[in-house]
Amino acid sequence: MNFYVTILGSGAALPTKNRMPTAQYVNCNNRHFLIDCAEGTQLQLRKYKINFQKISHIFISHLHGDHYFGLIGLISTMNLLGREKELTIYGPKELENLIRPMFEFGGARLGFNVSFVQLKMDTKTIIYEDDIVEVHNFPLVHKIPTCGFLIKEKPKPLKINPKKIKEYNLKIEHFNALQNAQDIVLESGERCKYQELTLPAKDALSYAYCSDTKKSLSISKYVKSATVLYHEATFLIKDQKRANATAHSSTKDAAEIASEARVQKLLVGHISSRYKTNDQHLRELKELFLNSDVVEDGMCIDLTKV
């Protein structure tokens, strides 16, 4: 099983030669998601050798251009390359009315269906679910309605203790019951408790994404105990007033949310173009939340190794 995140854009609204605006690719157990889609996202996907035709679901956090202006180009390229598989895009209610007319005015005919799902921006909601993974959105605090996303594995099945297979002459048909915490009856008639024959399951992993937002301790309850939290930190502590005025966060804000939520690892991004290096961001973060890092374009985070 795999669970990793590739940072396609780590900067704020103004692109630089080192940082593109926000977009992230998530592969969670071969479910292929894109979170936000800034201008140039399709180029970043190619640069970092990600097959964007595999992407099945796109999650748009809000309607500031540096989070969705890349959708038209990405969808157009998918079409030119012969895509047939449906694409589902989740976002604010106005998103569909912004995107569809741009294709209609140009007379474009897509060879695949694009389905839009309107998000409830003011409450935590499950927006995608299958037998292994679920995705939630939750409210953030920004100038316009904005949400974050939580991608999490469902609880994993127990592991069969290999030493017990021969000892108890376990059959394949026993495995499913045991992995689902059910006792079994052997051919001899002996009843065995699942605890005697199994090992603890691996921890379910989770990735929380906090797009543009001012500090809000309510966020911590939505991302509680996440394996990895990505939280914007557009500004340094010395620019806290600017962060507050623009409804963004500082390194201190992000670190306090991570501490309150007791996440395992904190990543910050959406770095303002006024800062030429990550050095000061990293120093401030480490002083407040040790297991933290500043993301850069192309960085890949393997949640199984956190």
Salt bridges, closest charged atoms under 4 A:
ASP36 OD2 - HIS67 ND1 2.77
ASP66 OD2 - HIS67 NE2 3.42
ASP66 OD2 - HIS270 NE2 3.37
GLU96 OE2 - ARG100 NE 2.62
GLU129 OE2 - LYS154 NZ 2.82
ASP130 OD2 - ARG31 NE 2.80
ASP131 OD1 - ARG31 NH2 3.28
GLU134 OE2 - HIS136 NE2 2.88
GLU153 OE1 - LYS156 NZ 3.16
GLU167 OE1 - LYS164 NZ 3.74
ASP212 OD2 - HIS62 NE2 3.42
ASP212 OD1 - HIS67 NE2 3.07
ASP212 OD2 - HIS142 NE2 3.62
ASP212 OD1 - HIS270 NE2 3.17
GLU232 OE2 - HIS248 ND1 2.56
ASP239 OD2 - LYS238 NZ 3.32
GLU256 OE1 - LYS215 NZ 2.06
GLU256 OE2 - LYS252 NZ 2.68
